[in-house]
Each structure stands twice: as structure tokens, then as C-alpha cells.
Amino acid sequence: MPCPVPQGRRAGRGGRTMTDGTRSERTHDDIPSGRTAVVIGGGLAGITAALALADAGVRVTLLEGRPRLGGLAFSFQRGDLTVDNGQHVYLRCCTAYRWFLDRIEGAELAPLQDRLDVPVLDLAKPEGRRLGRLRRDPLPVPLHLGRSLAAYPHLSLAERAKVGRAALALKGLDLADPSLDAQDFGSWLAAHGQSARAVEALWDLVGVATLNAVVGDASLGLAAMVFKTGLLSDPGAADIGWAHVPLGELHDRLARKALDSAGVRTEVRTRVTSVSTNENGSWNVQVPGETLTADAVVLAVAQREAHDLLPAGALDAPENLLDIGTAPILNVHVVYDRTVLTKPFFAALGTPVQWVFDRTHASGLREGQYLALSQSAAQDEIDAPVAELRERYLPELERLLPGARGAEVKDFFVTRERTATFAPTPGVGRLRPGARTKAPGLYLAGAWTATGWPATMESAVRSGVSAADAVLGTLGRPRPRHLFEFEEAA
């Protein structure tokens, strides 16, 4: 029998607190057998799994150790600013994440570009000649990028021709070929005539932001998946979308509203200490002061936490989870006293700066401008002192943005995600488990599981769908048709 919910946590669907302070307990005994689940982890994977299961009629409890939902895509307050921990974007080809936005009624708050258009500034060139663009035309693949590539000023004519040939070779790769996982993308590019400049100005420009690794450290399989799906599948696949509100508005407030409407009991500040099975095949999930019993459990936490919670025998090689490396992302936040950037974002070459986004409106800033620099694959800088980062990045922004040269810096701070993503290194594919474990009723979710995608919001949502699908199959519940609409759109 479940114990009472500890003091300070709302009862949710598991019970009801009466007006006189007494508690009316409701256990799983009055719920039809085969229809209860506990989802551990309130990131995008866990939220997705919980919503999908609840939509199929399963009674779900969602447990999250943090005081909020959203995992590693969240917001916090800094004075009057609402700050995202880092800049997160998605592409039109991210059909699962787009389904998620629709499901929580947040799609209008994170719109897509009408058409791919990425300004790229190259500091190695004289002022007035630094701007290039990567954009698409309304033409079939691969002609949709032909004019942009032909006019891209950051590569020579010969380099552009070789990029085109490499792209066609990449398009011909079979993503189902397991040998791609063992190769590194950098070596493949070199073998296909790509110069160091081409890598810097194109392949790493896109790859570092999507893979969180430079080409030499990235699995060819994952890199091929990114470029084939994003740039070589559909003309609009790479159109960029991002939240025009704080991420917490989407991944916490709206997600929690959707969960409540679906009947999910959501408990935050609730750390799971153990997961174990009963003789009758049900599962016990232990949290301080309470034991939850359910027919199925979804572990939607980071790989190391999942390893620590897995019961013996659940995976053939649980140590593989510990061998999945992590990669950091550093975010530099600068508030100026005036507008210094007139574009919503840009990418940069010839400078440590990678991508810069205008977060003024989303943060609630009323005067001046707030820029966020997203620095992926930041192993060399993730632990650098703030003063050192300020000394490094403010002059770079002045070089990139003439308007910043006379502007006053009102605030400068950094956010660090040391384990922002799993590292997409060669060989990582064989380490990533699927949703099912060898323990009946126990399932895995998370961007690090075997979704075929790198560590993105898309991968997280897809993993939640896969876990929910596996649970429903075991419990004999029908799949909600709307849940899998994104597969048809992919």
C-alpha cells in the first residue's frame, strides 16, 4: 500500500487532502489491473511518456527531483530577467518535438522560420564584406540550397563545388548501416575532399550546434543522420524554430497544465531512491516517505542515474550506460544598455563566438538588449572563471557588432551545463539501449537512448514516445492515434 505523500508535496491523483487537514487515501487497489505507471524524470522524455500513457487511459504518476519540469531546457529568474539556461532551437524536421508543442498548446510560442535563413559573419574579412547567408529556395532537394551554396562567400569556388559533391555522397549513405557508427565524421569529410576551411565554415558551423561535437569527435552515423534529415530530405526540413517565450513557459507551466488536464499526478522535489519488482510482477518505486506500486515504470533520467536505479539483470551490459560520455555547453549572457543587434540571431566564423541570439523580448527586458551566446563543445571553457570569459567575449562581440563598441554592459553572466548532452563519439550507438529492458514492466527513456538522433529535444520526445509505446504494448492498451501522427509526417 502507498504511504502518505510527504509534507510539502501536493497529493495529486494519489490521494486528496481534506479541508480539515486529514488525508483521504486512494490506492491503486481501486484501479483496473494493468493500468498504472510511474514515470521517473520530468524532462521532455518523461513528460512525453506520461502524457502518452495518460492519453491511453493509464493512471500515471510523474516524479521529478527538481522543483520544476523541463529537465535541461528550463528558465530561472535573475532580478527582473527570465533567463533560459541555454538557447535551444529545433528544426521543421523535428516532427516529434513539434507534436509535443502542439500537445501542450505551445506551438504558437515557438514558431518556425518561413524559410531557412542563417546570417553568418566572418571576422577574417573586412567590415562590409563579412556577411554571408545560408538559406533555401522553394525548389526540390538538393536544388533548394544550390543558389545559397553557389553564392556563399566564406568558401572558395572550388570548395563550394567539393561541398556539393560531399553532400551528394552523404545523401547516399545508409543510416541503417552499423559501420557508420564506428567512423568519425572528420575523417570521412577529409576523404571526400573537404578542406579545413570548409569544415570550419560549413560542416562544423552546423554540426557543432546540432551534435555538440566537432567533426573529428562525432560519429559518422549521427552526423549523417543530422545532415541527411535536416538538409537533404525535404526542402523545408532545416527551417529553424525557437521559443519566443522563456523555456519554462513551455516545458514547465504549459507542460504541467497538460499533465494536470490528462489526469497525471505530478510530484516535483521528489527524489526516487530505489526501484524494485514484486513477486506478482508489479513494481515498487521508493521515494522519501512513500512507496508507489505500479504495473509499469519508465526511467526517464540521465544515463548515470538510470544505471544506479536499474535492478540487477535489467540490462545485459548496464556498464554501457556509464561508458556513454557527456559533452558540455557554455552559455554567455550579455545585457547592453541599447540595441546592438538588429537580427534575431547569427552565427560567426573567425572568432570564439559560435551562435548569438537576441533574447530581449523573451526575457522581459524593457530597456536595452539581452544577447545569449551559445557555445557548444565547450570542454576548454566550461570551467573558466566569469572574469576570464568576460575578458574574452566582450571584445569579440564588439568586433562582430559595431553597435556594441560604445554600448554599456549592464550585466554579464554565464550558465554552464557540464553534462548538457551525451557525447556523440564514434561507437556510441552500440552503447545506447532501446526502450525495453529485460525486466518486464521496466522501460527507459531519454535523449541518450537508441532513438537514432543526437542529444536533442527531438530525441528526448521520441524516446518518451517509444517508452510509452512499449508500455502500452505490455499492458494491452491501444496506442492513441494522435500520438504517432508525427511519424506519418516525418
N, C-alpha and C positions, 0 to 999 in steps of 0.2 A: 504493500500500500504506500502511496506517496505521502511524504511528511509535509507539514505546512510550509508554505512559501516563507523564507526568512524575512525578518523585519526589514522594511525599506524597499522591498520589491513588490511590484503590484501583482495581484493574484492572476490576472488574465483569465484564460479559459479554464485553468486548472482548478479554480475554486472561486468563491465570492466572499468578500469581506462585508459583514453586515454593518448597519449603521451604529449598532451598539458596541462595535469592536470585536464581536465574536466572529468565528470563521465557519462558513459552510463549506465542507469539503466535498469535492467532486472528483472521483477517481475514474480510472479507465475501465472499471468494472461495468459501468453502465453504457459503454460504447461498444458497438458491434466488433467482434473479434476480427483482427486483420486490418484495422483501420486507424491505427495510431502510429505516429512517428515523432522522433525527436531529431531536430537539425541542430548541430553544434557548429556555431560560427555565423555571424551576422554580416559578412561581406556580401558581395554581389552573388557569389556562388550559393551561399546559404539562403539568402533572401529568395533567389530564384527557385531553389529546391522547395522551400517552404510554400511559396505561392503556388507552384505547380501541383504539389501534393494536396494542398487545401482545395484547389480548384477541382480536384478529382474526388473530393469527399473524404479525404483523410484528415483526422484530427491531429494537428501539428503543434508542437511546442518548439520555438526557436530560442536558443540560448546563446548569448554573446557576452564575453568577458569585459568588453569595453563599455563605457557609459553611453555609447551611440552605435548606430548601424553604419554600414558603408565600408568596413574594412580599411584598406589603404587608399581609398578615394573619399576623403572627408574634408570637412571645414572646421575652423575654430575661430574664436574671437581674438583680435589684437586691438585693444582700445575700441574705436568705432568701426574698425575694419572687420569684415568677414573674409577670412583668408582660407583658400584651398591649400591643403598640404603640398599639392603639386598640380601642374597643369595636365589634365587628362583630355585626350581627344579620341574620336572614333571615326571610322570611315563608313561610307554608304554600304560597303560590302559587309559590314558588321551587323548582319541581319538579326542575330540573337540579341545583341545589346539594344538594337532598335525595337525589337519585340518587348524587351524589358522596359524601355522608356514608355512605350505605349501602355504596357500593363500597369504601370504606376501613374499613368496620366501625366507624364513629364516630357513628352516628345517636343512640344512647342517651346519648352525651356532650354532645349539643347538642339537647335536647328542645324541642318547641313548647309554647306555652300550650295548655291545653284549649280556651280561648276568648279572643278578643281582649279585653284589659283594660289600658288605659293610664291611670294616675293622672296628672292634670295640675294642678299647683299654680300659682295666680295670686297673685303678691306684691302686686298692686294692691288686693287685697281684705283685709279684717280677718282676723286669725287666727281659726281656727274656721270660716271660710267660704271658704277658699282652694281646697279640693279639688273638682275635677270629674273625671269619668271618660269616656273614650271606650271603649265596649265593645259587644259584639254580642249579639244574642239568637239562639236557634236557629230563625230564620224565613227565608223566601226573600229574596233581594235584590230591592228595596232596603229591605224592612221590617226586615232584621236590624239595621240601625243606627238605625231610626226612634225607638225609645224613648230611646236614648242621646243622639241629637241633640236630641230634644224636651226633655230634662232637662239638657242641657249648660249649666252656669251661667255660663260665660265668654262667652256671646253673648246678646244680647237676643232676645226672641221674634221680632221682625221679621228679625233677622239669621239666625236659625235657619231661618226659612221661606225666605229667599233662598238660603241654603246648599243647601237641598234642591232648589230649582229649578235652581241651577247644577250640582249633581251629576247631575241628570237630563239636562241639556244636555250635560255632559261624557260621559255614558254613550252619547249619540247620535253622538259624533264617530267618524269612520272613521280608525282608526290607520294605514291604508294610504294616506291622503291626504297626499302630499308637502308640500302647502302648510302643514300644521300645523307642520312643522319650522321654517319661516321666521318664525313668530309667537312672541311671548313670552307666557308664561302669565299674567303680571301684567296685561297689557292685556286679555286675554280675560276674566279674572276681573272686572276693573273694568266691562267692557262687559256683564257678567252680574250687575251689582248687588252685587258683593262689597265691603264696607266695609274700611277699613284694619284695623279690629279683627277682622273675620272672617278676613282674611289672616293676621294675627298668631296668632290663637287656634286656627286650624284648618289652613288651606292651607299656611302656612309651617311650622307645627308638624310636619306630616307631610312636606312637600316638601323642606325643608332637610335633614332627616335622610336622605331617600332619594335626592335629586338632588344634594346638596351645592351648592345654589344657592338664593337667594331667588327668589320667583315672577317678579320683573321681569327676572331674568337667565337664566331657564330656558326652553328650547324648549317650546312648547305640545305638540308631538308627544310628547316624552319625559314631560312632566308628565301628559298624558292617559293615556299608557301605564301610569304608576305608579298613578294613581287608579282607572282603569278596571279594571286587573288586580287591584290589591290590595283595593279597597273595593267594586267594583261588578260583580264577575264571579261570585264564589261566596261564600256566607256565611262560610266559614272562611278565605278567601284571605289575610286580613291578620293572622291569628294569628301571634304573634311567637315566634321561636326564637333561642337564643343558646347559645354554648358554656359549659358549666358546668365546663370544664377549660381550661387555657391553650390558646390557639390553636395553639401549637407542638405540642401533643399530637396535634391533628387533622391540621394541614396540613404538618407535618414528620415526626413519628415514625410516625403511622399511615399517612400517605401514602407514606412511604419503604418501610414494610413491605409495603404493597400493590404498590408498584412492583417491589420485590425478588421478591415472590411471582409477579408476572406475567412475570418474566424481563427487566425493563428494566435496562439498565446506567445507573446514575445517578452523575453526576460533579458534585460541588459545588466551589466555589472554582475554577471553570473558565470563564474569560472567552473568548468567541468573538471572534476578530479579523477574520475575513472569511468570506464565503460566496460560492462561485463554481461555475459549471457546467462540466462536461467535455464533450468532443466527442461522447461516446456518450450524453449526456443524464443522466448521473449527476451528483451534487453533491459538492463538497468543502467541508468545514467545518473551518476552521483555528482551532486553539487552541494556546497555547504548548507546543511540543514534540510536537505530534501533528496529523496531518491525518486526519479521518474522511471516508470516502466512503460515500454513501448514495443510494438511489433517490429519496428524498423528504426535504424539510426543512420543518419548521414553525417559523416565527419567532413565539415566544410571549413577546415582550418589550414594553416600553413603546414608544409610537409613535415617539419620537425615536430610540431605539436601533434600532428596526426600520428607520427611514429610513436610518440610517447603514450598516446591513448589507445593504440591498436592492441587488442588482446592477442595472446600468443596464437600463432597459426593462421592469422587472418590474411597474411601475405606470404608467398613463398620466400621472398627476399626483402624483408622490411628494412634492412640496412640500405637498400637502394634509395630510400627516401632521404637518408642522411647524405647520400652522395650527390643529390641534386643541389648544385651550388646556388648562390644568390648573387644578385648584382644591385648596386646602389643607384639612386637618383638624387641629385642635389638640386634644390630649387632656391634661387636667389630672388629676393623681393625688394623692389626699389620704389619708393614713393617720392615723386617730384612735386614741386610747387606749381608746375604748369604742364601743359600738354607738350610732349616731346616726340610722340609717335602718332602719325595720322592713320596708320594701317591697323587692323585688328591683330595681326601677327606678322612675323617674318622669320626666316632662317638666315644664318650667317656663315660665311667662309673666311678663312684667313684670320681667325680670332678664336679665343677660347669659348666665346658665346656660341651657343647652338641655336636655340629657338627662343623667341621673345614674344610674349602675349600681353595685350592690354587687358588688365583685369579691373579697370576703374569702375565701370558701372556695376559689374557683378559684385564687387566688394562693398559697395555702398559709399565709396569715397565721393565727396561732394565738391572738393576743390583740388586742383592739380591732377596728376595722373599716376596710376599704380601699374608698374610693369612687373611681370613674372618671367624669370629666365629659367627654362627647363634644361637641366644639364644631365643627360643620360650617360651611362657607362662611366660614372664619376668616381671610380676607385681611387684615383690620385688626389681627389679633393674632398672626399666625403667627410674627413675629419679635420680639415683645415680650419683654423680659427676664423671667426667672423671678420676680425680686423684685416686679416690677410686676404680674405675673399673680397672685402670692400675695396681694398687697395688694387686688387686685380681687375675687378669687373666694372667699377665706375668709369675708369679711363677708357675701357673698351666700348662702353655704351656711348661715351662722348665721341669716340671715333666713328661709331656707326650712325649716331643720331646727332646731327648738328644742333638741333634744338636743345639737347641736353647740356651743351657746353656752358651755357650761362644759367642753367636751372639750379635751384637749391634742392638738395636731397633732404627731404623731411623725415624719411625713415629708411632704414636698410636692415634687413634681417634675412635669415636663411632657414629653410626647413630641410631636414635630412631623413631620407628613407634608406637606411643601410641595407635592408633586405627588401627593396621595392619589388623585385621580380625574381623569378628563378633565372639562373644563368643559362642562356640558350647555346651552350657549348656543344661541340661535336660529341655525339654519343649520348646526349641527354635523353633522346627519345626512348632508348631501351630502359631507362630508369623510371619513366613516367607510368604509373599504374592507371588502369581503367577505373570505371566507377564501381565495379563489382569486386568484392573481396571473397576469400574462401570461407568466410563466416556468414552463413545465411542470415540475411536481415541487416547486414552492415555494409555501408556504401561510402565511397569517397567522392568529394567534390573540391574544386579549387582550380585556379588557372594553371597550376603545376601538373594537373593530371593529364591523361592522354587525350587531349582534345584535337591535336593536330595544329593548334595555334600557339604562337608565343604567348608570353605572360601579359595579356591584355584584358580589358574589361569584357571583350567579346569571349575570350577563352573562359573567363570566370562564369559568365552566364551559360555558355554551352555546357560547362561541367555540371552546373546545377540542374540543367535540363536532363543531361544523361543520368545523373544520380536519381532524379525523380522518376524517370522512365523505368530504371531498373527496379526501384521500389514498387512502382505500380504493377510491374510485371509479376513480382513476387507476391504481392498482396492480392493479385487478381482484380485490380481496379482498372477501369477503362482509362485510356490516355485522353485528356482534354484536347479536343481537336485544335483549338486556338493556340495551344502551347507549341505546336510543331509547325505552325504556319511559316515561320521564318525559314524552315528547311526547304519549303517549296519555293521561297523567294530567293534562296541562295543561288 
